[in-house]
Amino acid sequence: MRYFLLLSSLGWAQWEVIIEGYKKGDFLSVEHTCDGGDIPLTIRWKGSPSNTQAYVVRMYDPDAPADTFTHWLIYNFTGQEITPHSKGLAQGYNDFGRAGYGGPCPPPRDEAHRYVIEVYALRKPIQIQGPATWEKIRAAIADKVIAHTETYVRYKRQRR
């Protein structure tokens, strides 16, 4: 997408996303995965552009066997923190086929997978018809993104 090249020249390099309890590249504890309680992460960000009207948050696995795999998709969010107890979230469909959070669950024999959390700052909220999938949301935000930031954590299943 073209806006990535523009961001550094616009001065938003200080915008960052933080996953509570984790640094970039840390391994997730089992409680946030399919092997544990599948508890959503607490995600917050700071330093986003002041003219942001809404955010899209996506958690995905770029190391999935057959393309990227979306684990969590939130759109038209207006705050700067999402917790497991957040109410009223507009949640899109993950690639498990359901709306909401689906924790990391890589194949047991795979090496560690990365789980990218990306946040898009939008100049205005988006309109989605029907089930909100990443494909629909990506198309809807194409001309509305003013900034983007991301981080990642990792997870490797224990062989049983």
C-alpha positions in Angstrom: 0.0 0.0 0.0 1.3 3.4 -0.9 0.8 5.2 2.5 3.8 3.3 4.1 6.2 5.5 2.2 4.5 8.7 3.3 4.5 8.0 7.0 8.1 8.6 7.8 8.1 11.9 6.0 5.0 13.0 7.9 6.7 12.6 11.3 4.6 9.8 13.0 7.6 7.6 13.6 6.9 7.8 17.4 3.5 6.2 17.0 3.7 2.7 18.6 1.5 -0.2 19.5 2.1 -2.0 22.8 1.0 -5.5 23.9 0.6 -5.5 27.6 3.1 -7.8 29.3 5.2 -8.3 26.1 8.0 -6.7 24.2 8.3 -6.9 20.4 9.3 -10.5 19.5 8.5 -12.0 22.9 6.9 -15.5 23.1 3.2 -15.5 24.2 2.1 -17.3 27.2 -0.2 -20.2 26.6 -3.2 -18.4 28.1 -3.7 -16.3 24.9 -3.6 -19.4 22.6 -5.7 -22.3 21.6 -3.6 -24.4 24.0 -4.8 -22.3 26.9 -7.8 -20.1 27.6 -7.8 -18.2 24.2 -7.8 -15.0 26.2 -7.5 -11.8 24.0 -4.5 -9.7 24.4 -4.5 -6.2 25.9 -3.4 -3.8 23.2 -2.8 -0.1 23.4 -1.1 2.6 21.3 0.2 6.1 21.8 1.3 8.9 19.6 -1.2 8.4 16.8 -2.2 11.4 14.6 -4.5 13.9 16.3 -6.9 13.9 13.3 -7.7 10.1 13.7 -11.4 9.4 13.6 -11.3 5.6 14.0 -8.9 2.7 14.1 -8.7 -0.8 12.6 -6.8 -3.4 14.6 -5.7 -6.7 13.0 -3.8 -9.6 14.5 -2.5 -12.1 11.9 0.0 -14.9 11.4 2.3 -14.2 8.4 3.9 -17.7 8.9 0.6 -19.7 8.4 1.0 -22.6 6.0 -1.3 -21.3 3.3 -1.1 -17.5 3.2 -1.6 -15.1 6.2 -4.2 -16.1 8.8 -6.3 -13.4 10.5 -6.8 -14.1 14.3 -8.5 -10.9 15.3 -10.1 -8.0 13.5 -11.6 -4.9 15.0 -12.8 -1.9 13.1 -14.3 1.6 13.7 -12.7 1.6 17.2 -12.4 5.1 18.7 -10.3 4.4 21.9 -6.6 3.7 22.3 -6.8 0.5 24.3 -8.4 -2.9 23.8 -8.7 -5.3 26.6 -10.3 -8.8 27.1 -13.1 -6.9 28.8 -13.7 -4.2 26.1 -17.4 -4.0 25.3 -19.2 -3.0 22.1 -16.3 -3.7 19.8 -17.1 -4.0 16.0 -15.3 -7.3 15.4 -14.8 -8.8 12.0 -14.5 -12.4 11.1 -11.2 -14.2 11.8 -10.0 -17.1 9.6 -11.4 -19.6 12.0 -14.8 -18.4 10.6 -16.1 -16.6 13.5 -16.2 -13.0 14.7 -13.9 -12.0 17.6 -10.6 -13.3 18.9 -9.1 -16.6 17.9 -5.8 -17.2 19.6 -2.6 -18.4 18.0 -2.7 -22.1 17.1 0.1 -23.0 14.7 0.6 -26.6 13.6 2.4 -28.5 16.4 5.4 -29.4 14.4 6.1 -25.9 13.0 8.7 -23.6 14.3 7.6 -20.5 16.1 5.1 -18.4 14.2 4.9 -14.6 14.4 1.7 -12.9 15.3 1.6 -9.3 14.0 -0.6 -6.7 15.6 -1.2 -3.8 13.3 -3.2 -0.6 13.9 -4.4 1.6 11.2 -5.4 5.2 12.0 -8.3 6.4 9.7 -9.4 9.8 8.7 -13.0 8.6 9.1 -14.9 5.4 10.0 -15.6 2.8 7.4 -18.9 1.3 6.2 -19.0 -2.5 5.8 -21.9 -4.4 4.2 -22.4 -8.0 5.3 -19.8 -10.0 7.3 -16.7 -7.9 8.0 -13.8 -9.9 6.6 -10.2 -8.6 6.2 -10.7 -8.4 2.4 -13.7 -6.1 2.8 -12.0 -4.0 5.5 -8.8 -3.7 3.6 -10.8 -2.4 0.5 -12.8 0.0 2.7 -9.7 1.6 4.4 -7.6 2.0 1.2 -8.3 5.7 0.9 -8.8 6.5 4.6 -5.5 5.4 6.2 -3.4 8.3 7.6 -1.0 6.2 9.6 -0.1 2.6 10.4 2.0 0.9 13.1 2.7 -2.7 14.1 4.5 -5.0 16.5 4.6 -8.8 16.9 4.9 -11.6 19.3 5.6 -15.3 18.7 4.2 -18.6 19.7 5.4 -22.2 19.3 3.2 -25.1 20.4 4.7 -27.7 22.6 4.8 -31.2 21.1 2.6 -33.7 22.9 
